[in-house]
């Protein structure tokens, strides 16, 4: 029972880590595009919608996260009227989603190995 509790708490920590990675990469994306005004707020909005897309996509299958996450990123970027082509916005979204999920998944797998759950 104790290991289940530790694994649950660890899982929640890694959900927070996933959001933090998304926010960080979205902030770097916006800064690379020359956004300087309210960059933290805009990164939070972009990361929130991308996270929501990933979460809904995970319900439909793991592959859905790689479809709905970048789509949510693209729609949010379009809402900010950035000078970026549609294809570039989708590819940036896919890269941010893949990198964030990859880092979080690898960390969580390491955590599960550490506690002996895998």
PyMOL commands that set and color helices and strands:
alter all, ss='L'
color gray80, all
select helices_A, chain A and resi 2-32+39-60+62-79+86-115
alter helices_A, ss='H'
color red, helices_A
deselect
rebuild
show_as cartoon
